[in-house]
Amino acid sequence: MLLALGLALATVTAADLHIDRLQPGTATYLVYNHGPAGSGISRTTLATSKVTRERIDGADAWVIEQTWENEAGVTHTARTVHAAGDLATLAQTSTWNRPTGSFTTTVVPADGQGTIEGELPAERRMAMDSGFATMKDGWWFNWHSDLALLPLLPYERGGTLRVHLFDVGMPAPMDVDYTVIGERTLVGGDGGTRYDCWLVETESGMEGSGNYQRFWIDKQRRVVVKEEDVYNGQYRSKVLLSVPAMVEFPLPATASP
């Protein structure tokens, strides 16, 4: 079912978020790139996020811990601390492991301060450094935590929701529009589980680029069930697994040869 596209544009603030719907839990998404049908897939990754409610420095906070892993090992980890009341980003430490080297960033947005450790091209390091100072300029939505937090937007309003976003590496926070373009129902592999979703689209702040992200967001559960991105002529898909991909029983110890 397609909705009539609303012309109304509403700017989302912390007060508009359904923070009460955020729940502790662990979720894994299968992430992969692909082209047209039959072209095969590539860059397959398991992205796992663990959301917990904790006391940080004497205050209530939400903590989101992420691990991205592919056949080469862990490619990315992040730990982000959000204020319980408005989801302001209090702190974040993230590490990227790439063939060209590894680097770690640690930021304290309220102070507009961050550090970078590891191997990073000089121009990239300078760009990240320049963005740190802008972190303290008002409230913004943490783009890094999007799979956990995007479902909290007030999609029931329809139309277009404008969100002030920031992520480490950006020169400054920016406005990004998320438009409710329809409704979709996905049916689980058991044939019985239904996911009645809002279908939400964004150009990720790059209007006219031809790149977009589409999200299937379950209305009742307030979770991203599926994401389909198009960029540089390829798809990137993210699909929520029905159970998190976590090792419950470690490998038994083996005798040395």
N, C-alpha and C positions, 0 to 999 in steps of 0.2 A: 504493500500500500504506500503510495506517495502522498506526502503532505503538501498542501499549498505552501510554497516558499514564503515565509514571513518577511516583510520588508523591514520590520522593526529590528533595531540593533540595540542590544543592552550591554553595558559594560559590567562585567562581573567583579564584585568585591568579595572579600572574605566573608562578609555577612550573608552573601547569597549562596554559599556552599552548603551542601548537606553533610556537614562534618559529622553529625550524629549517626550517619550511615556507615562511616568508616569502621571496620572491624579488624581485630588481630587475625592473622592467618598467613598462609604460605601459598603462593601461586607460581606455576611454571608455564611459560609460553614457548612454543616451538617457533623459532624465527628462521626464515629462509628466503633466499632470492630466487626468482624465476622469471622466464620470459613468456612467450606465447605457449599455448597448450602443446605438450609433447616436447618442449625444449629442454626439460630437465631442471633440477634445482641445484643451488650452490650456496655456500656460506651458511650451512645449517648450524644453528646455535640453540642451546637451551638457556633461557633467561628466567631466573628464579628470583622472586621478591618475597621477603619475609617482613610483615608489618607487625609491630609490637607497640604496646602502650607502656611507657617507662617513666621513672622519675629521673630527670637529668638536672643536675645542679639545683635540686630542691624544687623543681617545677615539673608539672605534668607535660609530657611530650609524646608525640608519635615518632617512632624510629622505623625507617625503611632501609633494609639491607638487601642489596642486589648482588647477584653473581651471574655472569654470562660465561658460558663454557661451550667450546666446540671440540673438534677432534684433536686440536693441538694443545688443549688445556684450558685454564681459566684466562679469558681475555679481558675481563673487566669486573671490578668489584666497586661497590659504593655503599657508604653508610651516611644517611641523611637524617638529621634531627629536625622535626617540625614542632612548633608550638602547638599545644593541644587546642587552644582557643581559636586561633585563626589560621593555622597551618603555615605561619611565617617560617622561613628557613632559618634555623638557629646555627647550624653547623653542617658541614659536609666534608667527607674525605673520600676520594675516589682514585682508583688506580686503573690504568690502561696498559695492557701488555700487547705490544705489536712487534712484528718482525724487525722493525727499525729501532726498537728499544722500548723501555717501560718508563712511565712517569706517574707521579702521584700529586694530586692537588688537594690542599686543605684550605677551607675557607670559613671565615666568620663574617657573614653578611652584615650584621649590625655594625661592625667596625669598618666595613669596606676593605677588609684585609684578606689576603690569601697567600699561600706559598706554593711553589712548584719545585718538585724534586725529581730528578731523573733526566733521561735523554729526550730532548725536544728541540726541534729547529729553532734558531734564534728568533726568526720573525713570528713564529707561532707563540713562543714564550712571551714576546713583547705584546702581542695582541691579547693574550690571556691576562697579563699583568694590567693592561689598561682597563679591562673590564671589571676588575676587582673593585675599584673605587666606586663604581656605579651601583654596587649591590645594596648600598645603604640608602638609596634614593626611593623610599616608599615601599609599600607592600607589593609583592609580585608572587606569582604562582611558579613553583619549582618545576621546570620542564623535565628535569631528570627523573622526577617521580610520577610521570604522566600516567603510566598504566595503573598505578594504585589510586591516583587522585583525580584524574579526569572524570571518572564516573560520578563525582560529587557535584558537578556543575548542574544548574537548574534547567535541564533539557526539556522539562515539562512545559516550559514557557514557549517553546518553539522558536522559530526565527533564528537570528544570529546572536551568538554570545561572544563578546569581545573580552579577552583575557590578557592581563599584563603578565608576561612571561619572562623568565631569565634562566639561563643555564651557564655554567662555567665554560668559558671559551667565547661567549658572546661579548661584543663591545659594550652593550648596555641592554637593560630590559626593553622589550618591544611588545606591541599589541598584536595579538593573533586572533583571528575570527574563526569560531566553530559554528557551523550552520547545521541545523536539524533538517535534513533533506528528505526524510521518510521514515518508515517503520519496516522492520524485517523480523520474521520469526525463523530461528534456527532450531533444528531438531537434533538431539543428541544421537549418538550411535546406538543407544539402547532402544531407540524408536519411541520413547515415551517422554524423555526430558525435553521441555520446550524452553527456549530463550526468546522471549518477546522483547525486541530491542529497538532503541532509537538508532537510526542510521545518521551518523554525524560526519561532516566533511570539513576539512580545513586545507588551505594552501600553505600552512605553516609559516605565514608571514612573508611568503615569496609570491605575491600576486602576479599572474601572467606567466609564470615559469613553466606551466604545464605539469608541475609536480603537485601531488596532493596526498593527503592521508584520509582514509575513511575508517570509522570505528563503528562496530556493532556493540552497543552498550546495553546490557540487560537492565530493563526498567525496574524489576522487582529486586534483583540481587545487587544492583549498582556495581557491576563489574564489566570490564572490557572482555567480551567473549572472542572477538576477532578484530584484527586490524589489517587493512590492505593499503599499502603505499605504492605510489608510482613515482619514480624519479629516474632521470637519465634513460628513459625508455625501457625500464625494467620494473617488475613488481618486487616488493618486499612484503611478505606476509608474516603476521604474528597470530598464532592460534592458541587459545587457552586449553591446556590439558585438563582432563577431568580430575586428576589427582596430581599433586606436585611431584616432580622428578627428583626424589631424594633417596639416597641409599640408606635403607633401614638396617641391613645386616652387612657389616664390612667383610671384606675378603678374609678368609682364615690365614693365619700366619703359615708360611711355607718354609721348609727346611732349606738351609743354604746348600748349594750344589757342592 
